[in-house]
Amino acid sequence: MSPEPTTAVPAAPVRGARTRTARVPTKPHGQWAVDGTEPLNGNEEFKLADNGLNVRERIEGEYAQGGFASIDPTDLHGRFRWWGLYTQRKPGIDGGRTATLTPEELEDEYFMLRVRIDGGQLTTEQLRVIGGISTEFARDTADFTDRQNIQLHWIRIEDVPEVWRRLEDVDLSTTEACGDVPRVILGSPVAGIAADEIIDPTPQIREIVDRFIGDETLANLPRKYKTAITGHPSQDVVHEINDCAFVAYEHPELGIGYDLWVGGALSTVPRLGERLGAFVAPERVAEVWHAVTRIFRDYGYRRLRNKARLKFLLADWGVERFREVLENEYLDSPLPDGPAAPKPVGRGDHVGVHRQKDGLFYVGAAPAVGRVSGTALTALADLAEEHGSSRIRTTPYQKVLVLDIAEDRVESLIAGLSAIGLEARPSLFRRATIACTGIEFCKLAIVETKVNAAQAIEQLEERLGALEPEIGRPITLHVNGCPNSCARIQTADIGLKGQLVTIDGEQVPGYQVHLGGGLANADREEAGLGRTVRGLKVPADGIADYAERVIRRYLADRADADETFATWAHRADEEALV
């Protein structure tokens, strides 16, 4: 397929497609296919002026030599994202100043670097290289993210070319790890090895990455664009909150393929994705993905950045209209209809010991809220190889898997993992808690997250550990440092949104509480957003106190042992949730 020009638009644009709104907007949305490509704000101006991918040449040729002071501000606060680079927060700036200071005032002269890991698939060699970069260039920082990436901090611009060289020597990159581009492709962490796998999605993920990541025609989207593909019955890639997702199942007539979902995203205006009711054969996944992505490029809203996600277009068009445009304007042939994939089976975090289809085992382990170190990553690579493995997987739940372990080496591996802070038999609380970067490094954050969440895990293990058999299943606890929901607060049993809160008349860092959210899993048929109780807020150092209180109330009030926390939280009186 020949590349398209960045400004290409369909020959016959569809106008008046806002089928769910009562009035015609008085201002253009900035849709290329409707309004033309004239930029309507500063963000669109810099993107149209110079493709974000082009900044790499300046980083290597100018900025790495000239240092931080030599970086053009538009590149620094705009195009650097296209290569996985954000300036990190300057230490010592409290959360009360986040909204009042400019990015220049908030930022340090160091960068977060996001290593792109499509499908979460790593070799031990690749992991060792990341660990080495962390210890040499990133002050030994490393986090497993909930998008299967690894993030490093304290990166100097002077070191970026060498970091890229080392990553690319082992077939890794930071290309389009951030920015208004197709982000990392989430994939089942057990692709190709799970005994109960429906289909291995790795060929589809690789085709998308090889054909389209770094494609300049897709490097100026209205905003970020997230993809997920799974072939596992646990539906382990949080597909409901991705812009474009493919969930494997067996069609009664057409065989094994994928159910197509579009338009999911959280942030401050959460919206769950919707099924298009279309069956996608494996050989058409890349074609369909490319078509959905181009719809977003050509019809997505660009005038207002807070409306520039695919979810807003889908909300206005509706599923029928979206599928009509997809099939009539962007695909060579229509897609067959298909039923929904069955309810998920099993736990999608893959923690614990599991038999592979070849008779070997994979072991899933939980770090504390994704936080590790370069030293630990290197030790993990060494440990895996000592036990006969060369394959590592990351997950969308801030967990890590070691593949290909012989049965008689499993217990030795588990002990070794525990010694480096990775628990294969974690408590329910460690297993079910995730946290975003928080105020330690993020310029958007208001509250600390990683430390607070890790301390809460320890306290809950001490206070409620004896009740784990009674609790029976993980109660998810997601901690976010601001309202943007990088840690998926609206889809957690207990979701905590960072903000300044007033406790006993004093304004302190804390969290607003969301309760009873969740994605489709073995315990619930469909995804649903959490409930917000007006005025329910907890201080930053009170996570464990609140979680203990509400979990004990749930155990006392639930109808029976089968009633989940989420079900109870939605039916409980507000007084029970305080």
N, C-alpha and C positions, 0 to 999 in steps of 0.2 A: 504494500500500500504506500503510495507516494505521500510525503508529508504535506499537510495543509498549511497555508499561510496563517499566521497568528490572527489576523483580522478577518479571516474567511467567515461568511455567514451563509446560511441556507438560501438558495435561489428564490424560494417562495416562503417568506416568513409568515408565520401565523400570528395574526393580530387579534386583540380582544380575547385573549385566552384566560383571563381571570374569571373563571366560572363560579367561584365561591364568594365573590365580593359583590356588594349591592351597588357600588358606585364606581365610576371610572376614575382612576387616579388623576389628579390635576398636574402632577409632575411625572416625567418619565422615570422608569425604574433603572435606566441604564442598561437595558437588555440589548446586546449587540444585534440580535436578529430582528429587533423591533425598532430600536431607537438609534441605531448606528453605533460607531465605536468612539465617538467624541467623549473624552474623559469628563466625568461630572464631579470629581473630587481629586484631592491631591494624591491619594493612594493610587487611583487609576491612572493619573498622569505619569507617575514615575514608572509604573509597570509598562505603559505603552511607549514611553520614551526609550527604554532599554530593557530587553528581556532579562529577568532576574538571574538566569543561568550565566549571563555574561560576566557577572561580578567575579567569578573565579579567577579570570585572567588578571584583574586588578589586585585581588588578594595576593596572588603569587608574585606578580610583577612589581607592585607598588607598595601595598600596605604592609606586607610582611617585612619589607626593608625599612619603611618609614616609621613603623610603629603605630600605636593607637591614634596618636594625634594627627596622623596623615590621612585617616579614613574620611571619605566624603560622607556627610551626614545622611544623605539619601540612601547610599549603600549600607551604611551602618544600621539604620533603623528600618530599612526596607529589604533590599536585595540579599543581604547576608543570610536571611532566613532560608533562601532557596538552597543554601548549602549547609543547613543544619546548625546555624550559629545565631545565638541571641546573647546580647550583653546581659550579664547577671546583675543582681541587685547589689548595691554598695552596702557593706556591713554597717550596722548601727542605725539604720533608718527605720523608725518604728512604723507599724501598720497604719497609724492615724494620719501619716503623711503621704500614703500611697496615692490618694486621689488628688492631692494638692500640689505635688511636685511634677515637673516635666520628666520625660524619659531621660533627658540629659542629666538632670539632677539626681535621679534614682540610680542610674547605671554606674557600674564599676568598669574598669578597663580590662575586664576579663570576660570570657565567654563560656556559656553552656554550649557543649557540642553534643549533638544527638547522632548516634550511630544507627543507621538504618538497617534493620534486620527483617527483611520480608519473610513472612511465614514463621518467624521466630527460629529459623534454622541456622545453627552455628556448628562449625567444627571446633575441636579443642585447640587447633592451631589458631583459628580466628579469635577465639576467646582469650588465648594467651597474648595475642597481639593487643587486644583491647586492654587487658590487664596491664601490660607493659606501658601503653600510652598513659593510662591512668596514673601509674606510679611515677613516671618520668615527667609528665607534662600537666597533670591534673590534680596534684596534691593528694593522690590516692583516693579520689572520689569516684563513685560509680553507683548508679541506681538502675535497677530493672524497672521499666515503666509499664503502665497498663496498656501500651500499644506495642509491646514486644521489642521495644528498642532498649538500648543502654545509653544513659546520659552521663556525661562527664562535666566537670566544672573547673574553674580556674585556668582555662585555656588562654594563652597569650596569642595575639594575632601573629607574632613572629614565629610561633611554632606550628601554625596551621598547615603550611605546605608539607612539613615533615610528617605531621599526623596523617594527612591525606595519603601521602606516599606509602606509609606503613599499612594503612587500612586497605588501600587498593592493591598492594602486593599480595594480599590474601583474599581478594575479591569481595571486599566490603567497601561501603561508601557512605557519605553523608548527603548525597544528591537528593534534593527535594525532600529532605527530612523535615523541613518546616516550609512555611510560605504558602502562597495561593496556588497550590499544586496538588497532584495526587500524593498523599502521604503514604507511609509504609502500608503494605498490604497485609492485614491480619490474616493468619492462616492457622488451621488446627495445629497445635503443638505436637500432636501425635500422628501427623500425616505420614502415611506410608508404613507405619509400624503397629498401629492399634489392632488388636485382634477383632474388634467389633466395628471397624471402619467400614463405611458405606462405599467411599471412593477416596482415592488419594488426590487431593486438590493441587499438589505441588506442580504438575505440568501447567495448570491454568495460571497459577501465581507466577511462575517463571515466564510464561509467555507475555503476560501483562507487563512485568518488570522489564524484560528484554526489549519489547517493542515500544513501550510508551514512557518509561521513566527517563527523563532527560530530553523528551521530545518537546521542542520549542513551541509547537502548536498547542500543547496542553500546559504550558508553563505560565500562562496568564489566565487563571480561572478567577471567578468573582471572589472566592475565599478558599479556605482549606477544603479538602475533599478526601474523605476517608472510605476505605474499602475493607471488606471482610469476606473470606471464603472458607467454608469448612465442609469436610466430608465425614465428620464424626457425628454419631447420633446424640451426643451431649450438646451439640450446637455451641461449641466452645469458643466462639469469636465475638460475642456480644453484637450479633448482627443487627439487632433492632435499633442500635444507636449509631449506625454507619450510613453514609450517604448512598452507598451502593454495596449490596451484600448478596451472596449466593450461598444457599443452604441446601446441602445434598439430601436427596431422598429417592425412593424408587417409584417412578410413575407407573400406574397400573398397566399402561399400554406401551409407553415409550422407553421404559427401562430406567436406569440410573442417570440422574442429572441433577439440576439445581432449581430451587425455588428462588425467584428474583425479588429482592426487597430494595426500596429506595427511600431516601428522604429522612433518615433518622439522624438525630443530633441532640445534645443536651444543652450545655451552657446556661445562660440566664433565661432562655425561652425554650424549655425542653420539648421535644416532639419525637415520639417513637416512629420508626420507619413503617412503611406499609408494603404489603405484598402487591405486586402487579397482577397476580394470578397467571403468570406465564412460566412455562417450563423451558429451561435453558439446557440444551445438550452440552456436554463437556467441551466439544469442539467449537462451540459458539460463545463460550464465556468471554474470551478476549474481545470478540466482535461486539458483544452486547455491552461489556464494560466500556469500551471505547465510545459507543453510541450514547450511553447515559452520561458519560463525562462530557461529551460535546454538547449535549443538551444543556448541561449546567454552564458550560462556557458561553454558549450562544444566547440562552434565555435566562440565565441566572441574573439576579438583581445586583447591580453594581453601584447605584447612586448612594445608598446608605449602607455602610459596612455592617451595621448590626442587623441588616436584612439580607445579607449576601450569602446565605447558606442555601443549599438545595431544598431544605425542609420548607422554606417559605414559598418557593415556587410550587412545590407539591401541594402545599396547603391551599394555594389559590387555584391551581389547575384541577386537582383531584386525580385519582388513580386512573380513571378511564381516559381523561384527556392526555395524561402523561404517556400512557401506553400507546395511544393513537399517534402522538408526535414521534415517539420512539420508533414505531414500526413503519410509519408512512414517510418519515423524513430522514431517518438515520440508519435503518437496517435494510438489507437487500431483500429480505423476506420476513413475513410475520413470524411470531413465536407461537407455538401451540399453547393452549390453555393447560393448566395443571392445578391439582389440588395443593393444599398446604402440606408442608412437611409435618410428620407426626410430632407429638409432644417430645421434648428432649428426654433422654435417658441417661442417668448417672450424673456425676459431678464434673463440670467442665473445667475445673482448675487442675485436674490430673495429679493432685497431691497424693503421695503414698506409693505403694508398690503395685505394678500392674504387668500382666503377662503380654508380651508382644505376639504378633502372628507367627513369628519364627521360633517361638519357644523361649527366647530370652526375655529379659524384664526391663522395663523402664521405671525409674524412681523419680517422683516429683517432690520437690522440697520448697519450703517457704522461708525466705529471709524475713526479717522484721520490716514490714511495710516497704519492701523492695530495696532497702538500703543495704549496700554491700561495700566493697572497696576494690581497688585494682589488685591489691595483695590477695584478697579473697578470690577474685576471678582467676588469677593465675594459679592459686592453690586448687581451685575447682578443676581447671584444665588438667593439672598434674594428677589429681585424685581420679578423675574419670579415666585417664590413660592407664594409670596403675591398675584399674579394674577392667581393662580390656575395651574401653569405649573411646571413640573419637567423635561422638555426636552429642551435642547439647541443644536443648530447645528452651526458648523463653515463651512466656504465656501472657495473655491479656489480663492476668490477675496478679502480676508482679511476682510470679513464681518461676522456677527453673527446673528442667527435667534433664536427667542423664539417661541416655539410651543404651541398649545392647549389653546389659549386664547378665552374666551367667547366674543361675539361681544360687549357687554356693558362694557367690561374692556379694550378694545383696546386703547382708547384715554388716559386712565390713564397710561397704560403701556408705550405708546409713550412718554408721559411727563416724566415719571420716567427714561426711557432710555436716553433722552436728558440731564437730570440732571447729569448723570454719563458719558457724552461724547459720547453717541451712538445715532446717528441720524437716525430715521426711515423715515424721509422726508428730506434727505440731498439735498444740491445743486448738480447740475450736476457735478461740479468739485470735491466735496468731494466723491461723489458716484463712480467716474471713476478713481480716483488716487490711485495707490499702490506704495509701495517702499520697497526695501530690507533693511537689517539690517544696511548696510553702515559702515563707518569708525569708528563709535562709538564703535562697538564691533568686527567687522570682520577683520581678519588678511589679507584678500585678497583685501579689499576695498582701494580706492584711494580718495574717496570723501564722504562727509556727504550726507545722503539721507532723513532720517525720518524728521528731523527738516526742511530741505530745502523744502521738498515736502509739509509739513503741513503749512509752511509759504506761499508757493505758492498758496495753496488752499484758504487761507484767503484773499490774494491779488486778486485772480481771482474772488472770490465771490463779493468783493467790486467793482471791475472794470467792470465785465461782468455780474453780477447778473441780471441786468435789461434786458439783452439780452437772458436769458434762454429760453423764449418762442420762440424766433426766432431761436436759436440754435436747439432746439427741441429734441435732443437725447444726451446722454453722449458722450463726446469726451475723450477717455481713455488717461491717462497720467501715464506712468510707469517710475519710477526713480530708477536707479541701480548704485551702488557705484563702479563698476568695469566692465570689459567686459563680465563677466560670465553669465549675464542675469538671475539671480535668480528672478528678477521682470519682466521677459518676455518682454524686451524692443522691440524685433523685431516683436511682435504681438500686439503692441499698436498703436493707432492713432498718439500719440507723445511719442516716446521712447527715454529716455535719458541715455546714457552709460557713466559712470563716468571715467574720465581720467584727466590728467593735460593738459590744453589747453593754447594757447597763444592768449591773448587779448590785442590789442594795444601794442604789443611788450613785454608784461609781461606774464610769465608763472604762471597760477593760477589754483586752482581746478575748474573743470567744467565738461561739458558733450558734447559728440558727439550726434547728433540728428538723429533719425530714424523716418520716417514719413509714415503713411498709412498702417501699419501692422494691422492684426486682425485675430482672429479665426472665424470659421463659426458662424453666429448669425442671428438674425431676419433681419438684414440689408445686409448681404452678404452670397452668396451661398457657398463659399469655403474659407478656411483659406488662408492667404497670408502674406508674410514677408514685413516688412517696407522698404521704400526707403531711401537710404543714399545719402545726398547731400555733395559732396566733400567740405571740408572746413567749413561746417556748424557746429559751436560749440558755446555753450553758457556758461558763467561763472556760478558757483554754486549758486550765489545769484541773477541770472538773469532768473530763470525758469519762473516766472510769466510774466516778460517783454516779453520773447520770445513767450510764449503760447498766451498771449493776442494779440500780433502782428499777429501771423499766423492764429489765429481763426478769427480775424476781416477781414483778407484778404480772408479767406475761405468764410465768409458770404457775402462779396462783390463780389466774383468771381464765386460762385457756380452756376451751370446751373439752378437749381430750388431747392425748399425746400426738395425734395426727394434725392438729391445728397449728399452722405455721405462725411464726412471729408476724409476718406481713399480714396474714388474714386477721389475726387478732388486733393488730395496730389499726387497721381500717375500721373495725367494728367497735373498738373500745371507746368509752367516754373520754373526753379530753382530760378529765381529772386523773384518769389512770395513766396518762402519758407524761405527766409533769414530773 
